[in-house]
């Protein structure tokens, strides 16, 4: 299946944001800033449906 560059780039950006949010969660947990831990954990959870929607939109045109 051929993928478009747009979908690959968007999924790469979402993965990069997941890594950043996870790193912020770990760092803020270490410094006991629990409000920010909850904020970045929630952002990390919200990025999953975004990546799933991007994936489904990119694969929808290829027979699925």
N, C-alpha and C positions, 0 to 999 in steps of 0.2 A: 504494500500500500504506500502510495506516495503521500508525503506530508507537506503542508505548506510551511514556508518559512515563518509566517506570522504566528501560526499555532505553536511552533517549536520555540520561538522567541518569547511568546507570552507565557508558556509553561515554564520556561527557564527563569523568567522574571518572578513568577509566583514561587518557584522553588527557592530562589535567592531570598525572597522576602520571608519565607518559612524559616530559612537558616538564620536570618537576622533576628526574627522574633524569638526563636528558640534560644539564641545566644543572649539576648536581652533578658529573657526569663531567668536563665541560669545566673547571669550577673546580678540582677536585682534581688534574686532570692538569696544570694551570698551576702549581699549588703542589707538584707532584711527590709526591703522596700516592697511590702507585699501588695500594696495597691497597684504598683506598676507591674508586678508579677501577674496579677489577675488580668490587667489590661492587655499585656502582650500575649498571654496565654489565650485570651479571647480572640485577639487578632489572628493568632496562629490557627485557631479553630475555624474562623471565618474564611480563611484562605483556602481551606480544603474544598468547600462547595464551588468556589470560584474556579479552582483548577479543574474540577470535575466538569463544570459547564463548558470550559474552554475545550477540554478533551472531547466531550460529546459533540460539540459544535464542529470540531475539526474532523471527527470520524463519521459524522452523519452523512456527509457527501460521498462517502466511499462504500456504500452498500449496506450500511448498518441501520 
